[in-house]
Amino acid sequence: MAIRSLDNLLAEEEIRGKRVFVRADLNVPISQGRIGDVTRIKASLPTLRRLLAAGARVVLSSHLGRPKGKRVPALSLRPVATELERELGRPVAFADDCVGERAESAAAALGDGQILLLENLRYHEEETKNDPDFARSLARLADVYVNDAFGTAHRAHASTAGIVSHVKITAAGDLLRTELASLDMLFSPERPFLCFLGGAKVSDKLGILEALIDRADVIGIGGAMAYTFLKARGESTGDSLVEPDRIEDAQRIMQAAEKKGCRLLLPSDHVVARKAEAGAETRIVSEIPDGWIGLDIGPESARAYAAETESARTILWNGPMGMFEIEAFAGGTSALAQAIAASSATSVVGGGDSLAAVNQLGVGDRIDHLSTGGGASLEYVQGLRLPGVAALEI
């Protein structure tokens, strides 16, 4: 796949004085105007700094949350502009819309080496519909297009796919290129190749499970999706989240794993509670009784999963081992994060809760690659074509 890189762009084109429309992934958690995690903002900085240093007039765009075509004040990108000013050490102008007269006037007012952040793209439902007129409106703000939003590269939206046909000069940003290079390694990993998959539903991870069985030596499963597998194996799951319509899929996955020599690990003990809430009474059990909900892998399972990392040469982790946002059910996720960080294996970690775990524990710098794309990284590792990447092919 031939895609122009930022290196190519800066070497081949005179960028100074040109408006460069950058699609970034600045979809950060914001509560009461305060940003909870700046990982995605920091990940966008290398591309922005290089363009600004080259004298580009940067028009920066992103979505935030799911406003579904409505102006939701709590999902405004204005706090991100303030954070970007701190990170970049320079003013960041803000336009209260992403298309139309206000956005165009703000973009026209930019000088060389200046940056403008547009308001939330998804305030317009035309963004997610990849509406051609909306894509053309975005393109009016640009002389050059750079996609650095790997986290939305699996979506054929106006700002990730539709705009490209209306801008002559396009490139992939540094973050997007790094993501692709790091994930490419997982197609021919150094063995043993160990994977950990968590999250709520088997249906969300079915595709990646099917793909990884052909490549992985060991797959450890956690989160609520583990209970569908345990149910499929005939074990008691109490009142835990189970997808009844996915039990046959779980049985098929387990049979395929055995046939292909991939060890599929399921938790042998569990942290349970009667309610999935902070302050609830908890127990550690090997069999989940009626009336109780499995909310984290237990300490025995956490030790077993961690032990697998000691001999691994490549590790992929996507999804928490339990309800990580509540401290009582964060033990499995935290133990796994520590073990992967301590491992000598080449490690790739993706998914919001997994990234939060390694960052909160202060071990993010010991992970080889922190992927900013949850769904995008899973689809790419499956071998699926990402619309935002395909649109950049030359």
C-alpha positions as CSV (number, residue, x, y, z in Angstrom):
1,M,0.0,0.0,0.0
2,A,1.6,3.2,-1.2
3,I,0.8,6.2,1.0
4,R,2.6,9.5,1.1
5,S,4.2,10.1,4.5
6,L,4.7,13.4,6.2
7,D,8.4,13.0,5.4
8,N,7.6,12.7,1.7
9,L,5.2,15.7,1.9
10,L,7.7,18.0,3.6
11,A,10.4,17.0,1.1
12,E,8.3,17.2,-2.0
13,E,6.0,20.2,-1.4
14,E,6.4,23.8,-0.3
15,I,4.2,23.8,2.7
16,R,4.9,27.3,4.0
17,G,1.8,29.5,3.7
18,K,-0.5,26.6,2.7
19,R,-3.5,25.6,4.7
20,V,-3.0,22.0,5.9
21,F,-6.2,20.4,7.1
22,V,-5.2,17.8,9.7
23,R,-7.7,15.2,10.8
24,A,-6.6,14.2,14.3
25,D,-8.2,12.0,16.9
26,L,-8.7,14.3,19.9
27,N,-11.6,12.3,21.3
28,V,-10.5,12.6,24.9
29,P,-12.6,12.2,28.1
30,I,-13.9,15.5,29.3
31,S,-15.9,16.1,32.5
32,Q,-17.1,19.5,33.5
33,G,-14.7,21.1,31.1
34,R,-11.7,19.2,32.4
35,I,-9.8,16.7,30.3
36,G,-9.3,13.3,32.1
37,D,-6.6,11.8,29.8
38,V,-4.4,13.7,27.4
39,T,-2.8,10.7,25.7
40,R,-4.5,11.3,22.3
41,I,-3.6,15.0,22.4
42,K,0.0,14.2,23.1
43,A,0.0,11.6,20.3
44,S,-1.0,14.3,17.8
45,L,1.8,16.7,18.7
46,P,4.7,15.4,16.5
47,T,2.8,15.9,13.3
48,L,1.5,19.3,14.4
49,R,4.9,20.5,15.5
50,R,6.5,19.5,12.2
51,L,3.9,21.2,10.1
52,L,4.0,24.4,12.2
53,A,7.8,24.5,12.1
54,A,7.5,24.3,8.3
55,G,5.3,27.4,8.2
56,A,2.0,25.6,7.5
57,R,-1.3,27.2,8.4
58,V,-2.8,24.2,10.3
59,V,-6.5,23.7,10.3
60,L,-7.0,21.0,12.9
61,S,-10.2,18.9,13.2
62,S,-11.6,16.1,15.3
63,H,-14.7,14.6,16.7
64,L,-15.5,14.2,20.4
65,G,-18.0,11.7,21.7
66,R,-21.3,11.1,20.0
67,P,-23.4,14.2,19.8
68,K,-25.4,12.7,16.8
69,G,-25.6,15.9,14.8
70,K,-26.5,18.2,17.7
71,R,-24.6,20.9,19.4
72,V,-23.9,19.4,22.8
73,P,-22.0,21.9,25.0
74,A,-20.4,19.1,27.1
75,L,-18.8,17.7,23.9
76,S,-17.2,20.9,22.7
77,L,-13.6,20.8,21.7
78,R,-12.8,24.2,23.2
79,P,-11.1,22.7,26.3
80,V,-8.8,20.8,23.9
81,A,-7.7,24.1,22.3
82,T,-6.6,25.3,25.8
83,E,-4.7,22.0,26.4
84,L,-3.1,22.3,22.9
85,E,-1.9,25.8,23.7
86,R,-0.1,24.4,26.8
87,E,1.4,21.5,24.9
88,L,2.5,23.5,21.9
89,G,3.5,26.6,23.7
90,R,1.7,28.8,21.2
91,P,-1.8,30.3,20.7
92,V,-4.4,27.9,19.3
93,A,-7.3,29.7,17.6
94,F,-10.8,28.2,18.0
95,A,-13.7,28.2,15.5
96,D,-17.1,27.4,16.9
97,D,-18.0,25.5,13.8
98,C,-16.2,23.2,11.4
99,V,-17.8,24.4,8.2
100,G,-19.4,27.5,6.8
101,E,-18.6,31.2,7.0
102,R,-17.2,31.2,10.6
103,A,-14.8,28.3,9.9
104,E,-13.7,29.7,6.6
105,S,-13.1,33.2,8.0
106,A,-11.1,31.7,10.9
107,A,-9.0,29.6,8.5
108,A,-8.4,32.6,6.1
109,A,-7.1,34.6,9.1
110,L,-4.3,32.2,9.9
111,G,-0.7,33.3,9.3
112,D,2.3,31.1,8.6
113,G,3.0,28.7,11.5
114,Q,-0.4,29.3,13.1
115,I,-3.0,26.8,14.1
116,L,-6.8,26.7,14.3
117,L,-8.9,24.0,16.0
118,L,-12.4,23.5,14.5
119,E,-15.4,22.7,16.6
120,N,-16.6,19.0,16.9
121,L,-17.1,17.5,13.5
122,R,-20.0,15.4,14.7
123,Y,-22.1,18.4,15.6
124,H,-23.1,17.8,12.0
125,E,-24.7,14.4,11.2
126,E,-23.3,14.7,7.6
127,E,-19.9,13.9,9.0
128,T,-20.7,10.3,9.9
129,K,-22.9,9.9,6.8
130,N,-19.9,10.9,4.6
131,D,-22.1,13.5,2.9
132,P,-20.4,14.7,-0.3
133,D,-21.5,18.4,0.2
134,F,-20.2,18.3,3.8
135,A,-16.9,16.8,2.5
136,R,-16.6,19.6,0.0
137,S,-17.2,22.2,2.7
138,L,-14.4,20.8,4.7
139,A,-12.1,20.7,1.7
140,R,-12.7,24.5,1.1
141,L,-10.6,25.0,4.3
142,A,-7.6,23.1,2.8
143,D,-4.8,23.2,0.3
144,V,-3.3,20.0,1.8
145,Y,-4.9,17.1,3.7
146,V,-3.1,15.1,6.4
147,N,-4.9,12.2,8.2
148,D,-3.3,11.5,11.6
149,A,-6.5,10.0,13.2
150,F,-5.8,6.3,13.3
151,G,-8.6,5.9,15.9
152,T,-11.2,6.8,13.2
153,A,-9.4,5.3,10.2
154,H,-11.9,2.4,10.2
155,R,-14.8,4.8,9.5
156,A,-15.7,6.1,6.1
157,H,-16.6,9.6,7.3
158,A,-16.5,12.9,5.5
159,S,-13.3,14.0,7.3
160,T,-11.5,10.7,6.9
161,A,-12.5,9.5,3.4
162,G,-14.9,11.9,1.6
163,I,-12.6,15.0,1.8
164,V,-9.7,13.2,0.1
165,S,-11.1,13.3,-3.4
166,H,-11.5,17.1,-3.1
167,V,-7.9,17.9,-2.1
168,K,-5.0,17.3,-4.5
169,I,-2.2,16.9,-2.0
170,T,-2.6,14.3,0.8
171,A,-0.5,12.4,3.3
172,A,-0.5,10.3,6.4
173,G,0.7,12.0,9.6
174,D,3.4,10.6,11.8
175,L,1.0,8.9,14.2
176,L,-0.9,7.1,11.5
177,R,2.3,5.8,9.9
178,T,3.6,4.7,13.3
179,E,0.4,2.8,14.0
180,L,0.4,1.0,10.7
181,A,4.1,0.0,11.1
182,S,3.7,-1.2,14.6
183,L,0.6,-3.3,13.9
184,D,2.1,-4.7,10.7
185,M,4.6,-6.5,13.0
186,L,1.7,-8.6,14.4
187,F,1.1,-10.3,11.0
188,S,4.4,-12.2,11.4
189,P,5.2,-11.9,15.1
190,E,8.2,-13.3,16.9
191,R,7.0,-16.3,18.8
192,P,5.7,-17.2,21.3
193,F,2.9,-14.7,20.4
194,L,0.7,-14.0,23.4
195,C,-2.6,-12.2,23.2
196,F,-5.0,-10.9,25.9
197,L,-8.5,-9.8,24.9
198,G,-11.1,-8.4,27.3
199,G,-14.2,-6.3,27.2
200,A,-17.9,-6.9,27.5
201,K,-19.0,-8.9,24.5
202,V,-17.8,-11.8,22.4
203,S,-19.6,-10.2,19.5
204,D,-17.2,-7.2,19.7
205,K,-14.1,-9.4,19.5
206,L,-15.3,-12.3,17.4
207,G,-13.5,-11.2,14.2
208,I,-10.1,-10.6,16.0
209,L,-10.4,-13.9,17.8
210,E,-10.9,-15.8,14.6
211,A,-7.9,-14.0,13.0
212,L,-5.6,-14.4,16.0
213,I,-6.2,-18.1,16.4
214,D,-4.2,-18.6,13.2
215,R,-1.3,-16.6,14.5
216,A,-1.2,-16.7,18.3
217,D,0.3,-19.4,20.5
218,V,-1.8,-18.3,23.5
219,I,-4.9,-16.2,23.9
220,G,-6.0,-15.1,27.4
221,I,-9.6,-14.0,27.7
222,G,-11.0,-11.7,30.4
223,G,-13.7,-9.2,31.0
224,A,-17.4,-10.1,30.7
225,M,-16.8,-11.8,27.4
226,A,-15.1,-14.6,29.4
227,Y,-18.5,-15.6,30.9
228,T,-20.0,-16.5,27.5
229,F,-17.0,-18.8,27.0
230,L,-17.4,-20.3,30.4
231,K,-21.1,-20.8,29.9
232,A,-20.3,-22.5,26.6
233,R,-18.0,-24.8,28.5
234,G,-20.9,-25.7,30.9
235,E,-19.7,-23.8,33.9
236,S,-21.8,-21.8,36.3
237,T,-21.8,-18.0,35.5
238,G,-24.5,-16.8,38.0
239,D,-25.9,-13.5,37.0
240,S,-22.8,-12.5,35.0
241,L,-23.2,-10.9,31.5
242,V,-23.6,-13.7,29.0
243,E,-24.5,-13.5,25.3
244,P,-26.8,-16.5,24.7
245,D,-26.7,-16.0,21.0
246,R,-22.9,-16.2,21.0
247,I,-22.5,-19.5,22.9
248,E,-22.2,-21.5,19.7
249,D,-19.6,-19.0,18.4
250,A,-17.7,-19.4,21.7
251,Q,-17.8,-23.2,21.3
252,R,-16.6,-22.9,17.7
253,I,-13.7,-20.7,18.7
254,M,-12.6,-23.1,21.5
255,Q,-12.7,-26.0,19.0
256,A,-10.8,-24.1,16.4
257,A,-8.2,-23.0,18.9
258,E,-7.6,-26.6,20.0
259,K,-7.4,-27.8,16.4
260,K,-4.9,-25.1,15.5
261,G,-2.7,-25.5,18.6
262,C,-3.6,-22.2,20.1
263,R,-4.0,-22.4,23.9
264,L,-7.2,-20.5,24.9
265,L,-7.0,-19.3,28.6
266,L,-10.1,-18.6,30.6
267,P,-10.3,-17.4,34.2
268,S,-10.3,-20.1,36.9
269,D,-11.4,-17.7,39.6
270,H,-13.4,-14.5,39.8
271,V,-14.1,-11.4,41.8
272,V,-17.9,-11.3,42.2
273,A,-20.5,-9.0,43.6
274,R,-24.3,-8.8,43.8
275,K,-24.2,-5.4,42.1
276,A,-21.8,-3.9,39.6
277,E,-21.1,-0.8,41.7
278,A,-18.5,0.8,44.0
279,G,-18.9,-0.3,47.6
280,A,-20.7,-3.6,46.9
281,E,-19.7,-6.6,48.9
282,T,-17.2,-8.7,46.9
283,R,-16.0,-12.3,47.0
284,I,-13.4,-14.4,45.3
285,V,-14.9,-17.7,43.9
286,S,-14.0,-20.4,41.5
287,E,-17.6,-21.0,40.6
288,I,-20.1,-18.1,40.4
289,P,-23.3,-18.8,42.3
290,D,-26.7,-17.5,41.4
291,G,-27.3,-13.9,42.3
292,W,-23.7,-13.0,41.9
293,I,-22.0,-11.2,39.0
294,G,-18.4,-11.9,37.8
295,L,-16.7,-8.5,37.5
296,D,-13.0,-9.2,37.3
297,I,-10.7,-12.2,36.9
298,G,-9.5,-13.5,40.3
299,P,-6.0,-13.3,41.8
300,E,-5.2,-16.9,40.7
301,S,-6.2,-16.1,37.1
302,A,-4.2,-12.9,37.2
303,R,-1.1,-14.7,38.4
304,A,-1.6,-17.4,35.7
305,Y,-2.0,-14.8,32.9
306,A,1.0,-12.8,34.2
307,A,3.1,-15.9,34.2
308,E,2.5,-16.3,30.5
309,T,4.2,-13.0,29.8
310,E,7.5,-14.3,31.1
311,S,8.2,-16.5,28.1
312,A,6.4,-14.5,25.4
313,R,8.3,-12.7,22.6
314,T,5.4,-10.7,21.3
315,I,2.3,-9.5,23.2
316,L,-0.9,-7.9,22.1
317,W,-3.4,-6.7,24.7
318,N,-6.8,-5.1,23.9
319,G,-9.5,-4.7,26.5
320,P,-9.7,-4.8,30.3
321,M,-9.9,-8.0,32.4
322,G,-12.7,-6.6,34.5
323,M,-14.8,-3.5,35.3
324,F,-11.7,-1.5,35.5
325,E,-13.3,1.8,36.3
326,I,-14.3,0.6,39.8
327,E,-11.3,0.0,42.0
328,A,-12.6,-3.2,43.5
329,F,-12.7,-4.8,40.1
330,A,-9.5,-3.4,38.7
331,G,-7.0,-5.9,40.1
332,G,-6.8,-8.2,37.1
333,T,-6.3,-5.4,34.6
334,S,-3.7,-3.7,36.8
335,A,-1.8,-7.0,37.4
336,L,-1.8,-7.7,33.6
337,A,-0.5,-4.1,32.9
338,Q,2.4,-4.6,35.3
339,A,3.3,-8.0,33.9
340,I,3.3,-6.8,30.3
341,A,5.4,-3.8,31.2
342,A,7.9,-6.0,33.0
343,S,8.1,-8.5,30.1
344,S,11.0,-8.5,27.6
345,A,8.5,-9.2,24.8
346,T,7.7,-6.6,22.1
347,S,4.3,-5.3,23.4
348,V,1.4,-3.6,21.7
349,V,-1.5,-2.3,23.9
350,G,-4.7,-0.8,22.6
351,G,-8.2,0.0,23.8
352,G,-9.2,2.9,26.1
353,D,-9.3,1.0,29.4
354,S,-6.0,-0.9,28.6
355,L,-4.3,2.4,27.8
356,A,-5.8,4.0,31.0
357,A,-4.4,1.1,33.0
358,V,-0.8,1.4,31.8
359,N,-0.9,5.1,32.1
360,Q,-2.4,5.2,35.6
361,L,0.2,2.7,36.8
362,G,3.0,4.8,35.2
363,V,4.2,1.9,33.0
364,G,3.2,3.3,29.6
365,D,6.8,4.2,28.8
366,R,7.7,0.5,29.1
367,I,5.2,-0.6,26.5
368,D,6.6,-0.7,23.0
369,H,3.5,0.7,21.2
370,L,0.4,2.3,22.7
371,S,-2.2,2.2,20.0
372,T,-4.6,5.1,20.0
373,G,-7.1,3.1,17.9
374,G,-9.3,0.6,19.7
375,G,-11.6,-0.6,16.9
376,A,-9.3,0.5,14.2
377,S,-6.4,-1.5,15.5
378,L,-8.5,-4.6,15.9
379,E,-9.8,-4.3,12.3
380,Y,-6.4,-3.7,10.9
381,V,-4.9,-6.7,12.7
382,Q,-7.7,-8.8,11.3
383,G,-6.5,-7.8,7.8
384,L,-9.5,-5.6,7.0
385,R,-9.2,-2.6,4.8
386,L,-9.5,0.7,6.7
387,P,-11.4,3.4,4.7
388,G,-9.3,6.3,6.1
389,V,-6.1,4.5,5.1
390,A,-7.3,3.3,1.7
391,A,-8.4,6.9,0.8
392,L,-4.7,8.0,1.1
393,E,-3.4,5.4,-1.4
394,I,-1.5,6.9,-4.3
